[in-house]
Amino acid sequence: MPNVYDEGEITELAGTEEFVFNQTMLRVKNPEVSLQFYCGLLGMSLVKKMDFNSMAFSLYFVGYIRPDDGPIPIESKERTAYTFRQKGLLELTHNWGTEVDSNFTGYHSGNDDPRGFGHIGISVPNVESACKVFATANVNFVKRPNEGSMPGLAFIQDPDGYWVEILNADSLAELVEP
């Protein structure tokens, strides 16, 4: 089945009809701080935590779970399968020990692999209201909604310095498609 976009047509490879974009992985220094940011401040749910003892790292899958997604299973194997069926999760990867390593600077600088990462985006009902909450929580702003050449959207930083775009779908559509 062809996919159409403004520049022409893209031929979709047969067999991809049921593919789902499941996750983006971010390495984090301290999972407790990151979970407070993504789950506490941004309202995501911790869907699944996996520990890999022999390799000294943990994975935390977080995202927005909606009623249509059904309840998160309690049994571990079912919960794992549920996690890998979801759309658009963040996989927060924690290499053990980084949270207490005073020399560890994080991964966000672009000088570490993987290179080329820009930001993630969160769509909210009202950017100004969301930014008031973030300001109250002393979140670091890269760009406030009333700054720069793209008014109405903001960029904040997570505890590891990754950029998070805060946008409203309708406002952004008006901005780019007047």
N, CA, C and O of each residue as an XYZ file, in Angstrom:
712
protein
N       0.851     -1.176      0.000
C       0.000      0.000      0.000
C       0.897      1.239      0.000
O       1.769      1.356      0.861
N       0.708      2.162     -0.938
C       1.575      3.347     -0.974
C       1.206      4.360      0.097
O       0.035      4.545      0.426
N       2.221      5.005      0.629
C       2.052      6.145      1.528
C       2.278      7.393      0.700
O       3.236      7.461     -0.071
N       1.413      8.377      0.848
C       1.521      9.596      0.062
C       1.916     10.744      0.979
O       1.390     10.886      2.083
N       2.833     11.545      0.513
C       3.197     12.776      1.220
C       3.352     13.867      0.179
O       3.291     13.584     -1.017
N       3.548     15.090      0.595
C       3.542     16.245     -0.309
C       4.553     16.152     -1.447
O       4.315     16.700     -2.523
N       5.647     15.486     -1.236
C       6.711     15.430     -2.237
C       6.521     14.306     -3.246
O       7.237     14.263     -4.246
N       5.590     13.406     -3.019
C       5.404     12.288     -3.928
C       4.849     11.081     -3.211
O       4.042     11.197     -2.288
N       5.288      9.941     -3.644
C       4.755      8.693     -3.104
C       5.893      7.826     -2.587
O       6.968      7.760     -3.184
N       5.638      7.166     -1.472
C       6.585      6.212     -0.907
C       5.920      4.850     -0.983
O       4.759      4.707     -0.602
N       6.626      3.866     -1.462
C       6.063      2.522     -1.514
C       6.384      1.815     -0.216
O       7.547      1.647      0.151
N       5.339      1.407      0.468
C       5.483      0.708      1.746
C       5.819     -0.752      1.479
O       5.189     -1.397      0.640
N       6.789     -1.259      2.178
C       7.177     -2.650      2.051
C       6.053     -3.538      2.558
O       5.537     -3.312      3.653
N       5.673     -4.519      1.804
C       4.613     -5.440      2.211
C       4.987     -6.112      3.524
O       6.140     -6.480      3.747
N       3.991     -6.264      4.385
C       4.209     -6.928      5.663
C       4.444     -5.989      6.828
O       4.648     -6.452      7.950
N       4.422     -4.678      6.599
C       4.674     -3.717      7.676
C       3.382     -3.157      8.262
O       3.431     -2.291      9.136
N       2.235     -3.632      7.802
C       0.947     -3.054      8.194
C       0.701     -3.093      9.701
O      -0.010     -2.235     10.226
N       1.262     -4.050     10.391
C       1.022     -4.176     11.834
C       2.218     -3.734     12.673
O       2.239     -3.965     13.882
N       3.213     -3.103     12.050
C       4.350     -2.600     12.804
C       3.881     -1.470     13.717
O       2.950     -0.740     13.377
N       4.525     -1.324     14.874
C       4.208     -0.278     15.840
C       5.513      0.371     16.283
O       6.473     -0.321     16.623
N       5.546      1.706     16.278
C       6.695      2.393     16.858
C       6.582      2.234     18.363
O       5.685      2.811     18.979
N       7.473      1.466     18.964
C       7.338      1.073     20.359
C       8.120      1.952     21.318
O       7.600      2.292     22.381
N       9.360      2.339     20.988
C      10.172      2.976     22.020
C      11.313      3.802     21.440
O      11.772      3.593     20.317
N      11.744      4.745     22.263
C      12.986      5.482     22.076
C      13.768      5.333     23.364
O      13.221      5.499     24.455
N      15.051      5.019     23.237
C      15.860      4.789     24.425
C      16.687      6.028     24.756
O      17.331      6.612     23.884
N      16.660      6.417     26.030
C      17.516      7.466     26.566
C      18.313      6.870     27.724
O      17.747      6.198     28.586
N      19.609      7.110     27.745
C      20.413      6.688     28.894
C      20.266      7.752     29.985
O      20.309      8.951     29.710
N      20.094      7.296     31.218
C      19.913      8.227     32.328
C      20.940      7.957     33.414
O      21.376      6.823     33.611
N      21.318      9.016     34.112
C      22.299      8.897     35.187
C      21.675      8.322     36.451
O      22.244      7.425     37.073
N      20.501      8.835     36.835
C      19.874      8.435     38.090
C      18.398      8.118     37.827
O      17.612      9.033     37.580
N      18.013      6.849     37.875
C      16.637      6.495     37.534
C      15.591      7.103     38.464
O      14.489      7.420     38.015
N      15.904      7.271     39.735
C      14.924      7.854     40.658
C      14.579      9.287     40.249
O      13.411      9.679     40.257
N      15.588     10.052     39.898
C      15.382     11.439     39.482
C      14.642     11.478     38.141
O      13.724     12.279     37.962
N      15.037     10.622     37.207
C      14.390     10.585     35.894
C      12.941     10.124     35.989
O      12.072     10.671     35.310
N      12.673      9.126     36.821
C      11.287      8.662     36.990
C      10.422      9.748     37.611
O       9.254      9.891     37.249
N      10.980     10.512     38.540
C      10.221     11.616     39.120
C       9.880     12.645     38.045
O       8.780     13.198     38.043
N      10.809     12.903     37.138
C      10.574     13.862     36.053
C       9.509     13.330     35.085
O       8.504     13.998     34.842
N       9.725     12.142     34.540
C       8.821     11.629     33.503
C       7.476     11.168     34.052
O       6.442     11.390     33.422
N       7.477     10.535     35.206
C       6.211     10.041     35.776
C       5.565     11.071     36.692
O       4.366     11.326     36.586
N       6.342     11.664     37.588
C       5.782     12.636     38.517
C       5.395     13.936     37.847
O       4.262     14.393     37.993
N       6.320     14.541     37.113
C       6.080     15.849     36.508
C       5.308     15.767     35.194
O       4.361     16.526     34.988
N       5.702     14.856     34.302
C       5.054     14.767     32.991
C       3.858     13.810     32.971
O       3.150     13.742     31.966
N       3.621     13.079     34.047
C       2.421     12.262     34.153
C       2.442     10.940     33.412
O       1.386     10.355     33.169
N       3.620     10.455     33.047
C       3.710      9.146     32.405
C       3.558      8.054     33.461
O       3.639      8.316     34.661
N       3.340      6.848     33.003
C       3.264      5.682     33.885
C       4.504      4.822     33.695
O       5.011      4.682     32.582
N       4.986      4.250     34.788
C       6.037      3.243     34.684
C       5.347      1.944     34.299
O       4.603      1.366     35.091
N       5.597      1.496     33.088
C       4.928      0.311     32.565
C       5.671     -0.955     32.978
O       5.049     -1.954     33.340
N       7.000     -0.911     32.923
C       7.789     -2.110     33.230
C       9.211     -1.703     33.593
O       9.796     -0.815     32.973
N       9.757     -2.372     34.613
C      11.175     -2.252     34.964
C      11.807     -3.617     34.766
O      11.253     -4.639     35.170
N      12.970     -3.616     34.140
C      13.715     -4.863     33.943
C      15.138     -4.665     34.431
O      15.799     -3.698     34.052
N      15.613     -5.572     35.269
C      16.990     -5.534     35.759
C      17.799     -6.629     35.069
O      17.345     -7.765     34.932
N      18.993     -6.267     34.641
C      19.907     -7.215     34.013
C      21.148     -7.293     34.894
O      22.148     -6.618     34.650
N      21.060     -8.134     35.926
C      22.094     -8.205     36.954
C      23.472     -8.534     36.404
O      24.457     -7.917     36.810
N      23.562     -9.489     35.495
C      24.879     -9.907     34.999
C      25.553     -8.826     34.170
O      26.772     -8.846     33.996
N      24.768     -7.876     33.653
C      25.333     -6.800     32.837
C      25.271     -5.441     33.547
O      25.705     -4.432     32.991
N      24.739     -5.413     34.761
C      24.711     -4.231     35.625
C      23.981     -3.036     35.001
O      24.502     -1.921     34.976
N      22.772     -3.287     34.501
C      21.948     -2.176     34.041
C      20.479     -2.518     34.221
O      20.100     -3.682     34.356
N      19.662     -1.469     34.220
C      18.206     -1.615     34.338
C      17.534     -0.813     33.236
O      18.059      0.200     32.773
N      16.362     -1.284     32.825
C      15.524     -0.589     31.855
C      14.217     -0.209     32.534
O      13.638     -1.004     33.275
N      13.759      1.002     32.280
C      12.491      1.502     32.793
C      11.678      1.971     31.591
O      12.076      2.913     30.905
N      10.559      1.332     31.334
C       9.706      1.714     30.211
C       8.579      2.585     30.743
O       7.788      2.151     31.581
N       8.511      3.822     30.249
C       7.508      4.774     30.702
C       6.742      5.314     29.501
O       7.270      5.380     28.391
N       5.496      5.698     29.739
C       4.698      6.280     28.666
C       3.308      6.626     29.151
O       2.970      6.459     30.323
N       2.521      7.107     28.222
C       1.133      7.467     28.510
C       0.236      6.280     28.188
O       0.093      5.900     27.026
N      -0.356      5.706     29.202
C      -1.258      4.570     29.049
C      -2.676      5.114     29.123
O      -3.040      5.803     30.077
N      -3.462      4.804     28.122
C      -4.840      5.281     28.030
C      -5.797      4.122     28.278
O      -5.408      2.961     28.158
N      -7.043      4.426     28.623
C      -8.020      3.355     28.896
C      -8.138      2.331     27.769
O      -8.337      1.145     28.034
N      -8.016      2.772     26.513
C      -8.100      1.836     25.391
C      -6.943      0.841     25.367
O      -7.036     -0.205     24.724
N      -5.851      1.162     26.066
C      -4.705      0.257     26.108
C      -4.962     -0.944     27.007
O      -4.205     -1.915     26.986
N      -6.034     -0.878     27.798
C      -6.335     -1.958     28.736
C      -5.461     -1.848     29.969
O      -4.499     -1.081     29.986
N      -5.786     -2.605     30.994
C      -4.993     -2.541     32.229
C      -3.601     -3.142     32.035
O      -3.417     -4.070     31.248
N      -2.639     -2.605     32.755
C      -1.284     -3.152     32.722
C      -1.304     -4.470     33.486
O      -1.675     -4.494     34.659
N      -0.915     -5.564     32.843
C      -0.934     -6.862     33.534
C       0.008     -6.891     34.733
O       1.011     -6.178     34.767
N      -0.323     -7.706     35.693
C       0.500     -7.853     36.895
C       1.562     -8.933     36.698
O       2.709     -8.756     37.108
N       1.189    -10.046     36.075
C       2.125    -11.161     35.860
C       3.271    -10.689     34.962
O       3.028    -10.044     33.942
N       4.518    -11.002     35.331
C       5.706    -10.430     34.710
C       5.791    -10.675     33.200
O       6.013     -9.729     32.445
N       5.622    -11.899     32.750
C       5.764    -12.190     31.323
C       4.667    -11.498     30.506
O       4.937    -10.967     29.429
N       3.444    -11.504     31.013
C       2.347    -10.810     30.324
C       2.611     -9.306     30.280
O       2.349     -8.652     29.270
N       3.135     -8.761     31.386
C       3.434     -7.326     31.442
C       4.532     -6.964     30.442
O       4.481     -5.906     29.815
N       5.521     -7.844     30.296
C       6.583     -7.599     29.326
C       6.027     -7.567     27.913
O       6.355     -6.661     27.146
N       5.194     -8.530     27.552
C       4.589     -8.547     26.215
C       3.729     -7.296     26.007
O       3.774     -6.683     24.940
N       2.955     -6.924     27.010
C       2.125     -5.709     26.956
C       3.002     -4.494     26.679
O       2.663     -3.656     25.843
N       4.133     -4.399     27.381
C       5.062     -3.280     27.221
C       5.528     -3.172     25.780
O       5.556     -2.079     25.214
N       5.891     -4.288     25.189
C       6.447     -4.263     23.840
C       5.376     -4.171     22.753
O       5.706     -4.157     21.567
N       4.094     -4.107     23.141
C       3.009     -3.845     22.186
C       2.589     -2.383     22.185
O       1.862     -1.960     21.286
N       3.025     -1.600     23.166
C       2.583     -0.219     23.308
C       3.185      0.682     22.242
O       4.199      0.350     21.629
N       2.549      1.822     22.032
C       3.046      2.837     21.107
C       3.777      3.921     21.881
O       3.312      4.380     22.924
N       4.932      4.325     21.353
C       5.616      5.522     21.805
C       6.087      5.547     23.246
O       5.895      6.550     23.934
N       6.699      4.470     23.724
C       7.252      4.488     25.078
C       8.668      5.059     25.075
O       9.348      5.075     24.048
N       9.091      5.524     26.238
C      10.493      5.851     26.464
C      11.112      4.701     27.238
O      10.552      4.224     28.225
N      12.256      4.272     26.785
C      13.042      3.272     27.505
C      14.180      4.027     28.169
O      15.118      4.465     27.503
N      14.093      4.176     29.480
C      15.147      4.844     30.237
C      16.137      3.771     30.664
O      15.789      2.864     31.420
N      17.357      3.872     30.187
C      18.386      2.868     30.468
C      19.353      3.425     31.497
O      19.933      4.496     31.318
N      19.513      2.673     32.582
C      20.410      3.096     33.661
C      21.541      2.088     33.811
O      21.313      0.929     34.158
N      22.765      2.543     33.545
C      23.951      1.727     33.803
C      24.328      1.941     35.259
O      24.633      3.057     35.681
N      24.300      0.855     36.018
C      24.473      0.948     37.460
C      25.778      1.643     37.831
O      26.826      1.409     37.230
N      25.682      2.492     38.825
C      26.840      3.203     39.354
C      26.945      4.636     38.880
O      27.605      5.449     39.528
N      26.306      4.970     37.754
C      26.423      6.345     37.250
C      25.820      7.356     38.212
O      26.263      8.504     38.261
N      24.821      6.946     38.976
C      24.158      7.885     39.887
C      25.058      8.350     41.025
O      24.786      9.380     41.641
N      26.121      7.613     41.315
C      27.037      8.005     42.393
C      28.437      8.352     41.870
O      29.350      8.578     42.664
N      28.610      8.396     40.567
C      29.899      8.716     39.954
C      29.973     10.220     39.729
O      29.338     10.741     38.811
N      30.739     10.920     40.555
C      30.812     12.382     40.462
C      31.477     12.846     39.168
O      31.317     14.004     38.783
N      32.213     11.974     38.490
C      32.858     12.334     37.227
C      31.972     12.077     36.011
O      32.312     12.469     34.894
N      30.844     11.422     36.230
C      29.959     11.092     35.109
C      29.157     12.332     34.718
O      28.460     12.913     35.550
N      29.258     12.736     33.450
C      28.601     13.959     33.000
C      27.310     13.704     32.241
O      26.586     14.655     31.949
N      27.001     12.488     31.916
C      25.760     12.193     31.197
C      25.995     11.942     29.732
O      27.132     11.903     29.261
N      24.904     11.773     29.019
C      24.964     11.372     27.622
C      24.404     12.423     26.675
O      24.504     12.254     25.460
N      23.829     13.478     27.174
C      23.061     14.407     26.358
C      23.888     15.347     25.491
O      23.317     16.012     24.627
N      25.169     15.435     25.672
C      25.966     16.492     25.057
C      26.143     16.362     23.553
O      26.524     17.332     22.898
N      25.881     15.200     22.993
C      26.115     14.999     21.570
C      27.542     14.559     21.286
O      27.862     14.173     20.163
N      28.401     14.617     22.300
C      29.771     14.145     22.123
C      29.885     12.651     22.383
O      30.924     12.044     22.124
N      28.824     12.070     22.892
C      28.791     10.638     23.177
C      27.867      9.966     22.179
O      26.995     10.616     21.602
N      28.046      8.694     21.975
C      27.140      7.963     21.086
C      25.841      7.695     21.800
O      25.890      7.529     23.019
N      24.677      7.634     21.172
C      24.507      7.842     19.736
C      24.447      9.325     19.391
O      23.828     10.112     20.107
N      25.080      9.695     18.313
C      25.117     11.086     17.878
C      23.884     11.411     17.054
O      23.281     10.526     16.446
N      23.519     12.666     17.036
C      22.430     13.124     16.199
C      21.092     13.219     16.894
O      20.125     13.664     16.277
N      20.991     12.824     18.140
C      19.707     12.898     18.835
C      19.349     14.349     19.086
O      20.207     15.149     19.458
N      18.079     14.695     18.884
C      17.636     16.064     19.099
C      16.796     16.230     20.340
O      17.253     16.806     21.327
N      15.556     15.726     20.307
C      14.652     15.896     21.438
C      13.475     14.939     21.298
O      13.271     14.325     20.250
N      12.712     14.829     22.366
C      11.425     14.155     22.303
C      10.361     15.239     22.414
O      10.664     16.352     22.844
N       9.132     14.941     22.039
C       8.060     15.920     22.097
C       6.877     15.395     22.879
O       6.506     14.226     22.768
N       6.288     16.278     23.677
C       5.094     15.959     24.462
C       4.012     16.948     24.058
O       4.200     18.160     24.163
N       2.881     16.431     23.599
C       1.746     17.274     23.232
C       0.877     17.467     24.466
O       0.504     16.502     25.133
N       0.558     18.726     24.763
C      -0.219     19.071     25.954
C      -1.432     19.906     25.548
O      -1.425     20.514     24.477
N      -2.474     19.947     26.383
C      -3.646     20.757     26.053
C      -3.350     22.257     25.999
O      -3.918     22.966     25.168
N      -2.452     22.757     26.889
C      -2.167     24.176     26.949
C      -0.691     24.356     27.338
O      -0.289     24.025     28.453
N       0.095     24.877     26.413
C       1.536     25.010     26.637
C       1.834     25.986     27.774
O       2.683     25.705     28.620
N       1.149     27.122     27.801
C       1.392     28.116     28.855
C       1.116     27.529     30.240
O       1.907     27.715     31.165
N      -0.005     26.823     30.378
C      -0.351     26.212     31.672
C       0.676     25.172     32.084
O       1.097     25.123     33.240
N       1.076     24.340     31.125
C       2.084     23.310     31.424
C       3.388     23.970     31.861
O       4.038     23.504     32.796
N       3.769     25.050     31.191
C       5.026     25.721     31.528
C       4.980     26.377     32.902
O       6.011     26.483     33.567
N       3.808     26.816     33.334
C       3.673     27.346     34.694
C       3.961     26.241     35.714
O       4.626     26.479     36.722
N       3.462     25.050     35.451
C       3.730     23.903     36.329
C       5.225     23.605     36.340
O       5.811     23.389     37.401
N       5.845     23.593     35.148
C       7.274     23.294     35.063
C       8.100     24.357     35.793
O       9.073     24.030     36.473
N       7.715     25.624     35.654
C       8.439     26.702     36.332
C       8.341     26.545     37.844
O       9.324     26.740     38.558
N       7.150     26.193     38.331
C       6.959     25.968     39.765
C       7.848     24.830     40.268
O       8.309     24.848     41.409
N       8.085     23.834     39.397
C       8.919     22.688     39.761
C      10.399     22.946     39.487
O      11.219     22.034     39.597
N      10.746     24.190     39.129
C      12.135     24.583     38.868
C      12.789     23.790     37.744
O      13.981     23.488     37.804
N      12.012     23.453     36.723
C      12.543     22.768     35.557
C      13.359     23.763     34.741
O      12.993     24.934     34.643
N      14.456     23.307     34.160
C      15.292     24.160     33.333
C      14.652     24.346     31.955
O      14.371     23.369     31.261
N      14.423     25.597     31.563
C      13.864     25.921     30.255
C      14.991     26.199     29.277
O      15.921     26.942     29.591
N      14.912     25.605     28.089
C      15.790     25.941     26.985
C      15.139     27.074     26.197
O      15.818     27.991     25.735
N      13.809     26.999     26.047
C      13.022     28.014     25.356
C      11.643     28.077     25.987
O      10.983     27.052     26.156
N      11.213     29.266     26.333
C       9.867     29.465     26.867
C       8.909     29.728     25.703
O       9.354     30.092     24.615
N       7.590     29.549     25.915
C       6.638     29.661     24.810
C       6.613     31.023     24.116
O       6.275     31.103     22.935
N       6.960     32.083     24.823
C       6.898     33.422     24.230
C       8.249     33.887     23.684
O       8.407     35.062     23.352
N       9.213     32.990     23.590
C      10.546     33.339     23.108
C      10.781     32.753     21.709
O      10.161     31.767     21.312
N      11.679     33.383     20.993
C      12.162     32.831     19.736
C      11.216     32.998     18.569
O      10.186     33.664     18.667
N      11.586     32.380     17.463
C      10.834     32.542     16.217
C       9.656     31.587     16.099
O       8.873     31.692     15.154
N       9.515     30.666     17.032
C       8.371     29.749     17.004
C       7.580     29.908     18.303
O       7.731     29.108     19.226
N       6.740     30.939     18.373
C       5.974     31.166     19.604
C       4.962     30.050     19.831
O       4.462     29.430     18.893
N       4.678     29.818     21.105
C       3.660     28.836     21.448
C       4.187     27.457     21.752
O       3.428     26.588     22.180
N       5.480     27.232     21.540
C       6.047     25.956     21.969
C       7.241     26.227     22.852
O       7.863     27.287     22.777
N       7.554     25.252     23.691
C       8.635     25.421     24.657
C       9.558     24.212     24.596
O       9.190     23.152     24.090
N      10.749     24.393     25.116
C      11.681     23.289     25.304
C      12.154     23.336     26.747
O      12.587     24.378     27.240
N      12.066     22.196     27.416
C      12.599     22.054     28.765
C      13.672     20.975     28.735
O      13.831     20.270     27.738
N      14.402     20.854     29.831
C      15.411     19.800     29.930
C      15.030     18.822     31.017
O      14.541     19.204     32.080
N      15.265     17.539     30.729
C      15.059     16.525     31.758
C      16.279     16.526     32.678
O      17.220     17.277     32.423
N      16.300     15.717     33.733
C      17.422     15.750     34.681
C      18.781     15.420     34.063
O      19.816     15.782     34.624
N      18.791     14.733     32.907
C      20.049     14.393     32.246
C      20.428     15.380     31.149
O      21.442     15.201     30.475
N      19.616     16.422     30.967
C      19.926     17.430     29.967
C      19.286     17.203     28.608
O      19.471     18.015     27.702
N      18.532     16.112     28.443
C      17.828     15.896     27.178
C      16.741     16.949     27.017
O      16.094     17.339     27.988
N      16.546     17.403     25.788
C      15.523     18.390     25.503
C      14.175     17.712     25.318
O      14.078     16.660     24.687
N      13.135     18.326     25.876
C      11.762     17.866     25.735
C      10.950     19.033     25.176
O      10.801     20.065     25.831
N      10.426     18.863     23.963
C       9.581     19.889     23.354
C       8.185     19.782     23.946
O       7.619     18.692     24.033
N       7.638     20.915     24.350
C       6.276     20.979     24.875
C       5.451     21.724     23.839
O       5.714     22.890     23.545
N       4.451     21.042     23.288
C       3.694     21.615     22.187
C       2.206     21.354     22.350
O       1.789     20.461     23.088
N       1.416     22.155     21.646
C      -0.021     21.917     21.520
C      -0.274     21.642     20.050
O       0.131     22.433     19.197
N      -0.933     20.540     19.737
C      -1.113     20.108     18.347
C      -1.810     21.169     17.500
O      -1.353     21.471     16.397
N      -2.903     21.738     17.994
C      -3.648     22.728     17.209
C      -2.843     24.006     17.006
O      -2.820     24.553     15.904
N      -2.184     24.484     18.057
C      -1.384     25.706     17.953
C      -0.208     25.520     16.997
O       0.104     26.411     16.207
N       0.438     24.365     17.072
C       1.576     24.111     16.192
C       1.118     23.992     14.738
O       1.814     24.438     13.827
N      -0.056     23.388     14.523
C      -0.600     23.307     13.162
C      -0.863     24.694     12.606
O      -0.598     24.953     11.432
N      -1.382     25.592     13.441
C      -1.627     26.979     13.012
C      -0.314     27.689     12.677
O      -0.249     28.478     11.735
N       0.719     27.403     13.450
C       2.008     28.048     13.254
C       2.655     27.612     11.938
O       3.175     28.451     11.203
N       2.631     26.337     11.638
C       3.316     25.833     10.455
C       2.409     25.748      9.231
O       2.907     25.628      8.112
N       1.095     25.806      9.414
C       0.123     25.752      8.316
C      -0.892     26.885      8.481
O      -2.071     26.622      8.718
N      -0.444     28.165      8.358
C      -1.356     29.276      8.629
C      -2.554     29.321      7.678
O      -3.401     30.207      7.795
